[in-house]
């Protein structure tokens, strides 16, 4: 099975890229986290949110579901709230 291509969300105003991907290569014996969440940032160091060019961590499928539901819930509330 080949890795699923990452989902990229680029936020040019922050020079920030959010990448979510799955690869069986991220699996380790005894661990359930295999969904990578990576933040990458470019631009001047004084305007960055991160102290490094990128940071990543692994989520379990349940954690990824929870994050997805939280994002969808926030998006629904935002759409329903008058501007």
Secondary structure by P-SEA (a helix, b strand, c coil): cccccbbbbbcccccbbbbbbcccccccccccccbbbbbbbbccccccccccccccccccaaaaaaaaaaaaaaaaaaaaccc
